[in-house]
Amino acid sequence: MTVHALAGLGLFLTGAALSQAIAFGIAAWRETRRERQIDDTLGPPAPYPSDDTK
């Protein structure tokens, strides 16, 4: 019974970790897509004044 419980716990944790990885991947993809959509609408962001290398 202990082996089965540990195996079940391992599968549960593996599934939870995989779900988290997929969720973070989707969130990153959506954020990138949103930034690209904003850049397409407004254009690229203006450079910071401190980035001038004159």
GUVO-776579 format. One record per residue (C-alpha): z negated, x negated, y negated; residue in one letter. Coordinates in steps of 0.001 Angstrom, whole numbers, always signed. Layout:
% residues N
[node [Z,X,Y],a]
...
% end
This chain:
% residues 54
[node [+0,+0,+0],m]
[node [-769,-2858,-2411],t]
[node [+2680,-4387,-1924],v]
[node [+4311,-1057,-2624],h]
[node [+2193,-558,-5746],a]
[node [+3061,-4020,-7046],l]
[node [+6737,-3499,-6272],a]
[node [+6668,-179,-8101],g]
[node [+4895,-1729,-11062],l]
[node [+7432,-4552,-11152],g]
[node [+10342,-2113,-11102],l]
[node [+8702,-35,-13814],f]
[node [+8151,-3061,-16056],l]
[node [+11676,-4332,-15422],t]
[node [+13087,-935,-16344],g]
[node [+10939,-800,-19472],a]
[node [+12052,-4279,-20537],a]
[node [+15698,-3387,-19933],l]
[node [+15302,-190,-21941],s]
[node [+13761,-2154,-24829],q]
[node [+16582,-4696,-24763],a]
[node [+19190,-1947,-24837],i]
[node [+17384,-126,-27654],a]
[node [+17148,-3295,-29786],f]
[node [+20816,-4050,-29089],g]
[node [+21861,-578,-30213],i]
[node [+19698,-833,-33343],a]
[node [+21228,-4201,-34266],a]
[node [+24731,-2866,-33657],w]
[node [+24075,+196,-35846],r]
[node [+22628,-1959,-38649],e]
[node [+25641,-4275,-38577],t]
[node [+27990,-1305,-38550],r]
[node [+26161,+262,-41514],r]
[node [+26305,-2992,-43516],e]
[node [+30021,-3307,-42787],r]
[node [+30547,+287,-43923],q]
[node [+28692,-398,-47184],i]
[node [+30703,-3595,-47754],d]
[node [+33942,-1682,-47159],d]
[node [+32895,+936,-49727],t]
[node [+31321,-1220,-52430],l]
[node [+32713,-4650,-51700],g]
[node [+30748,-7741,-50741],p]
[node [+27404,-8343,-52456],p]
[node [+27346,-10412,-55615],a]
[node [+26147,-14001,-55224],p]
[node [+22682,-14872,-56448],y]
[node [+22593,-16752,-59762],p]
[node [+20556,-19528,-58133],s]
[node [+23457,-20164,-55732],d]
[node [+25629,-21561,-58552],d]
[node [+26495,-25165,-57801],t]
[node [+27926,-26204,-61180],k]
% end
